[in-house]
Amino acid sequence: RALWLEGNGLRSLENLGNLKELRCLYVQQNCLESLEGLEHNDLLDAVNASNNSIKRISHVKHLPRLNTLHLAHNRLADLADVEELAECKTVGVLDISNNKLEDPAIVDILAKMDNLHVLQMQGNPVNRKIQHYRKTIVARCRKLTYLDDRPVFEDERRTVTAWARGGAGHKAEPNMDGTEGELTAVALCEALADGTFDKNKAHEAEKEERKLIREEKEEKERRNREAFREMMLDSRVKRIMQILPNSRLLKDVSEQAIEELAHRICQNPVHTNEVVGLARDETAIHAGAQLGGLYIITRGRLQMQKNGKPVSSTGGKLASGQYFGEVALCTAHAQIASADMVCTEYSELYCLTTDALMEVAELYEGTLDVLQANRAQ
């Protein structure tokens, strides 16, 4: 399926017709003047004929699967030498660098190559004749992803298209229906050569397109941040919904009420930073402070301490999924923390207040009766 014949002084390609399964042909560094002889190799995918004496590209348009064509360091010079490329609809990688091509109209031929993604054209005289060479090529070859020494990204393509349309839009031939037609590479080159290319309009159009791209990226980032927040909120709500039914006060409360409580709790974190929770050794609740309600640990570990030491021999530790302060919801009297609640690792802590609990109880019928019954027990 692959045949290496490089560096053999071959003057022609002969007797390859029987290689029906041939996919890759390497004939670089020979003395070939033509690619004649590939008429029966319909499965050819790649041909490397660099460093030969080929004066005209021919006998390749019939290859239905040809994707890669290397013809660097040959003798291609005139537009007619490369015109067959316009009929090579499957070629995606083309290397015609270091030839003698001079006519800027070659860009129109390249633009007709529907599958062209990678183009190597450096080292040709035409590169110096085309003003704003890279922008011109990118503007005309719509699928190009790599040109010469660096890739072509979508942002560059958009700005280049806007630049060309802004500076030489007057050269575009209108369509039959009166709409603005396509701007050809020749028309762009004419505008650049005869001085009618409006640099101010071109730069202004490019500037506006860059601004639009920036705004689109900012909007995309905003949507991503919102989606991330919603994902994190959904995760916290589900986590809290698993913890709440374990509380004796909330036993037998309906699932709808529990979900609403979980949403209310997520809106009331103990940590003030909405992105980052409580750091290690940070005090979440100080001794002597009034408890705000039922505290739920969704992440990390907390320890009860007095004067920097654990309150009991067991350590007085609470882990993710546990809660404390339930009594603060069951009495009208203020409940005071008897010890510091200190994070022993990064933690996230949320609080269910009495006000939030009563608001939810009023929303869902029967919830208040369940709470009163649980409180009595």
RADA-V91182 format. One record per residue. N is the residue number from 1. SS is DSSP state (H for helix, E for strand, - for the rest). PHI is phi in whole degrees, -180 to 180 (none if undefined). D_CENTER is the distance of its C-alpha to the mean C-alpha in Angstrom with 2 decimals. Layout:
# RADA-V91182
[[N | SS | PHI | D_CENTER] [N | SS | PHI | D_CENTER]]
This chain:
# RADA-V91182
[[1 | - | none | 36.74] [2 | E | -129 | 36.25] [3 | E | -131 | 39.02] [4 | E | -106 | 39.36] [5 | - | -129 | 42.03] [6 | - | -70 | 40.96] [7 | - | 66 | 43.66] [8 | - | -118 | 46.62] [9 | - | 73 | 47.99] [10 | - | -68 | 47.36] [11 | - | -104 | 48.42] [12 | - | -157 | 47.27] [13 | - | -103 | 45.36] [14 | - | -133 | 47.92] [15 | - | 62 | 48.47] [16 | - | -101 | 44.83] [17 | - | -63 | 45.42] [18 | - | -80 | 46.25] [19 | - | -87 | 42.88] [20 | - | -65 | 41.39] [21 | - | -96 | 38.53] [22 | - | -65 | 37.52] [23 | - | -107 | 33.75] [24 | E | -128 | 33.53] [25 | E | -127 | 36.16] [26 | E | -116 | 36.49] [27 | - | -127 | 39.31] [28 | - | -70 | 38.32] [29 | - | 60 | 41.11] [30 | - | -124 | 43.84] [31 | - | -122 | 46.02] [32 | - | -68 | 44.54] [33 | - | -111 | 45.16] [34 | - | -158 | 43.50] [35 | - | -100 | 41.22] [36 | - | -63 | 44.01] [37 | - | 120 | 44.58] [38 | - | -106 | 41.29] [39 | - | -61 | 42.48] [40 | - | -107 | 42.62] [41 | - | -101 | 39.45] [42 | - | -69 | 37.25] [43 | - | -94 | 34.77] [44 | - | -59 | 33.91] [45 | - | -109 | 30.21] [46 | E | -140 | 30.47] [47 | E | -131 | 33.27] [48 | E | -113 | 33.71] [49 | - | -121 | 36.66] [50 | - | -69 | 35.99] [51 | - | 56 | 39.02] [52 | - | -127 | 41.50] [53 | - | -124 | 43.64] [54 | - | -71 | 41.91] [55 | - | -101 | 42.88] [56 | - | -153 | 41.27] [57 | - | -81 | 38.40] [58 | - | -153 | 40.09] [59 | - | 61 | 40.46] [60 | - | -125 | 36.72] [61 | - | -67 | 35.86] [62 | - | -83 | 37.44] [63 | - | -79 | 35.14] [64 | - | -74 | 32.93] [65 | - | -118 | 30.43] [66 | - | -67 | 30.25] [67 | - | -114 | 26.71] [68 | E | -123 | 27.38] [69 | E | -135 | 30.18] [70 | E | -106 | 31.22] [71 | - | -134 | 34.05] [72 | - | -70 | 33.85] [73 | - | 57 | 37.22] [74 | - | -122 | 39.28] [75 | - | -120 | 41.52] [76 | - | -71 | 39.44] [77 | - | -134 | 40.71] [78 | - | -92 | 41.23] [79 | H | -62 | 39.04] [80 | H | -65 | 41.09] [81 | H | -69 | 40.14] [82 | - | -121 | 36.52] [83 | H | -64 | 36.97] [84 | H | -66 | 36.61] [85 | H | -59 | 32.90] [86 | H | -62 | 32.50] [87 | H | -99 | 33.63] [88 | - | -92 | 31.34] [89 | - | -74 | 28.74] [90 | - | -98 | 27.23] [91 | - | -68 | 26.81] [92 | - | -110 | 23.22] [93 | E | -124 | 24.10] [94 | E | -130 | 26.97] [95 | E | -121 | 28.73] [96 | - | -122 | 31.62] [97 | - | -72 | 31.65] [98 | - | 56 | 35.00] [99 | - | -111 | 37.08] [100 | - | -124 | 39.29] [101 | - | -70 | 37.37] [102 | - | -129 | 38.39] [103 | - | -88 | 37.83] [104 | - | -61 | 34.79] [105 | - | -66 | 35.05] [106 | H | -60 | 33.32] [107 | H | -65 | 30.02] [108 | H | -66 | 31.17] [109 | H | -67 | 31.80] [110 | H | -62 | 28.38] [111 | H | -66 | 26.89] [112 | - | -84 | 28.76] [113 | - | -84 | 27.02] [114 | - | -63 | 24.72] [115 | - | -108 | 22.76] [116 | - | -70 | 22.58] [117 | - | -116 | 19.34] [118 | E | -126 | 20.90] [119 | E | -133 | 23.88] [120 | E | -114 | 26.22] [121 | - | -135 | 28.90] [122 | - | -67 | 29.86] [123 | - | 86 | 33.58] [124 | - | -109 | 34.88] [125 | - | -59 | 37.13] [126 | H | -63 | 35.15] [127 | H | -61 | 32.30] [128 | H | -80 | 34.74] [129 | H | -82 | 36.03] [130 | - | -89 | 32.77] [131 | - | -67 | 32.14] [132 | - | 53 | 28.56] [133 | H | -49 | 28.03] [134 | H | -64 | 24.28] [135 | H | -63 | 23.60] [136 | H | -64 | 26.10] [137 | H | -63 | 24.68] [138 | H | -64 | 21.07] [139 | H | -65 | 22.49] [140 | H | -94 | 24.49] [141 | - | -96 | 22.46] [142 | - | -68 | 19.75] [143 | - | -101 | 17.95] [144 | - | -64 | 18.28] [145 | - | -115 | 15.51] [146 | E | -151 | 17.98] [147 | E | -129 | 21.12] [148 | - | 57 | 23.83] [149 | - | -104 | 22.68] [150 | E | -156 | 18.98] [151 | E | -72 | 15.80] [152 | - | -113 | 15.07] [153 | - | -95 | 11.66] [154 | H | -61 | 11.24] [155 | H | -61 | 12.23] [156 | H | -64 | 15.29] [157 | H | -62 | 16.23] [158 | H | -65 | 16.33] [159 | H | -68 | 18.40] [160 | H | -67 | 20.62] [161 | H | -62 | 21.38] [162 | H | -65 | 22.33] [163 | H | -60 | 24.41] [164 | H | -66 | 26.30] [165 | H | -66 | 26.98] [166 | H | -69 | 28.13] [167 | H | -88 | 30.50] [168 | H | -131 | 31.93] [169 | H | -59 | 31.46] [170 | H | -70 | 35.25] [171 | H | -87 | 35.48] [172 | - | -74 | 33.58] [173 | - | -76 | 36.04] [174 | - | -68 | 35.95] [175 | - | -75 | 35.44] [176 | - | -61 | 38.38] [177 | - | -87 | 37.38] [178 | - | 92 | 37.34] [179 | - | -76 | 33.59] [180 | - | -68 | 32.05] [181 | - | -85 | 31.74] [182 | - | -78 | 29.46] [183 | - | -90 | 29.81] [184 | - | -81 | 30.92] [185 | H | -64 | 30.61] [186 | H | -64 | 34.42] [187 | H | -64 | 34.54] [188 | H | -65 | 32.02] [189 | H | -65 | 34.09] [190 | H | -62 | 37.24] [191 | H | -63 | 36.01] [192 | H | -70 | 35.15] [193 | H | -79 | 38.53] [194 | H | -88 | 40.83] [195 | - | 84 | 39.53] [196 | - | -88 | 38.35] [197 | - | -69 | 34.69] [198 | - | -88 | 34.06] [199 | H | -64 | 32.10] [200 | H | -63 | 32.12] [201 | H | -66 | 30.62] [202 | H | -63 | 28.06] [203 | H | -67 | 26.96] [204 | H | -66 | 27.09] [205 | H | -65 | 24.92] [206 | H | -65 | 22.38] [207 | H | -62 | 22.61] [208 | H | -64 | 22.15] [209 | H | -67 | 19.04] [210 | H | -62 | 17.53] [211 | H | -62 | 18.68] [212 | H | -63 | 17.14] [213 | H | -62 | 13.68] [214 | H | -62 | 14.23] [215 | H | -64 | 15.49] [216 | H | -64 | 12.66] [217 | H | -67 | 10.22] [218 | H | -64 | 13.05] [219 | H | -65 | 13.56] [220 | H | -63 | 10.10] [221 | H | -63 | 10.65] [222 | H | -63 | 14.12] [223 | H | -63 | 13.38] [224 | H | -64 | 11.30] [225 | H | -64 | 14.34] [226 | H | -63 | 16.72] [227 | H | -64 | 15.34] [228 | H | -66 | 15.57] [229 | H | -62 | 19.06] [230 | H | -64 | 20.11] [231 | H | -64 | 19.14] [232 | H | -65 | 21.09] [233 | H | -63 | 23.90] [234 | H | -61 | 24.22] [235 | H | -65 | 24.46] [236 | H | -66 | 27.13] [237 | H | -60 | 29.03] [238 | H | -64 | 29.31] [239 | H | -65 | 30.42] [240 | H | -68 | 33.00] [241 | H | -64 | 34.23] [242 | H | -77 | 35.15] [243 | H | -87 | 37.09] [244 | H | -55 | 38.99] [245 | - | -61 | 41.31] [246 | - | -74 | 42.65] [247 | - | -71 | 44.28] [248 | - | -63 | 47.92] [249 | - | -69 | 47.70] [250 | - | -104 | 44.87] [251 | - | -62 | 46.30] [252 | - | 70 | 46.48] [253 | - | -71 | 44.41] [254 | - | -60 | 42.54] [255 | H | -63 | 38.94] [256 | H | -63 | 38.02] [257 | H | -67 | 39.67] [258 | H | -62 | 38.00] [259 | H | -64 | 34.53] [260 | H | -65 | 35.47] [261 | H | -62 | 36.81] [262 | H | -61 | 33.61] [263 | H | -65 | 31.65] [264 | H | -65 | 34.34] [265 | H | -65 | 34.24] [266 | H | -63 | 30.48] [267 | - | -85 | 31.22] [268 | - | -131 | 33.82] [269 | E | -75 | 32.49] [270 | - | -73 | 35.02] [271 | - | -74 | 32.51] [272 | - | -84 | 31.86] [273 | - | -83 | 28.28] [274 | - | -72 | 25.99] [275 | - | -100 | 23.30] [276 | - | -106 | 25.59] [277 | - | -84 | 28.73] [278 | E | -94 | 32.05] [279 | - | -80 | 32.33] [280 | - | -61 | 34.77] [281 | - | 70 | 38.38] [282 | - | -84 | 37.50] [283 | E | -86 | 40.14] [284 | E | -79 | 38.80] [285 | E | -135 | 42.28] [286 | - | -90 | 45.30] [287 | - | -60 | 48.80] [288 | - | 93 | 50.84] [289 | - | -81 | 47.91] [290 | E | -78 | 48.17] [291 | - | -72 | 46.01] [292 | - | -86 | 43.76] [293 | E | 155 | 43.74] [294 | E | -88 | 42.19] [295 | E | -99 | 39.64] [296 | E | -121 | 37.01] [297 | E | -95 | 35.19] [298 | E | -96 | 31.74] [299 | E | -160 | 30.79] [300 | - | 92 | 32.83] [301 | E | -142 | 36.64] [302 | E | -123 | 39.31] [303 | E | -135 | 42.88] [304 | E | -80 | 46.00] [305 | E | -135 | 47.64] [306 | E | -130 | 50.70] [307 | - | 55 | 51.22] [308 | - | 82 | 48.30] [309 | E | -122 | 49.75] [310 | E | -58 | 49.05] [311 | - | -79 | 51.40] [312 | - | -146 | 52.50] [313 | - | -67 | 52.98] [314 | - | -80 | 50.22] [315 | - | 101 | 47.77] [316 | - | 56 | 47.13] [317 | E | -98 | 43.48] [318 | E | -126 | 41.16] [319 | E | -110 | 37.91] [320 | - | -55 | 34.77] [321 | - | 98 | 35.93] [322 | - | -103 | 39.27] [323 | E | -145 | 40.69] [324 | E | -157 | 43.67] [325 | - | 86 | 45.58] [326 | H | -59 | 46.37] [327 | H | -64 | 49.88] [328 | H | -65 | 48.61] [329 | H | -90 | 47.81] [330 | - | -104 | 51.26] [331 | - | -141 | 53.51] [332 | - | -83 | 54.15] [333 | - | -81 | 55.05] [334 | - | -65 | 52.58] [335 | - | -105 | 51.37] [336 | E | -106 | 51.12] [337 | - | -67 | 49.06] [338 | - | -89 | 51.57] [339 | - | -151 | 49.19] [340 | E | -75 | 45.96] [341 | E | -104 | 42.85] [342 | E | -111 | 40.91] [343 | E | -78 | 37.52] [344 | - | -93 | 37.91] [345 | - | -159 | 34.14] [346 | - | -56 | 31.01] [347 | E | -140 | 31.78] [348 | E | -128 | 30.88] [349 | E | -133 | 33.91] [350 | E | -126 | 34.41] [351 | E | -129 | 37.67] [352 | E | -100 | 39.30] [353 | E | -87 | 41.91] [354 | H | -62 | 45.13] [355 | H | -60 | 44.20] [356 | H | -65 | 40.96] [357 | H | -63 | 42.93] [358 | H | -70 | 45.65] [359 | H | -63 | 43.29] [360 | H | -70 | 41.73] [361 | H | -62 | 45.25] [362 | H | -76 | 46.34] [363 | H | -76 | 43.42] [364 | - | -115 | 44.14] [365 | - | -62 | 47.71] [366 | - | 90 | 49.50] [367 | H | -66 | 47.15] [368 | H | -63 | 49.67] [369 | H | -63 | 52.45] [370 | H | -65 | 50.41] [371 | H | -64 | 49.66] [372 | H | -65 | 53.34] [373 | H | -65 | 54.47] [374 | H | -66 | 52.13] [375 | H | -65 | 53.24] [376 | H | -65 | 56.87] [377 | - | -80 | 56.32]]
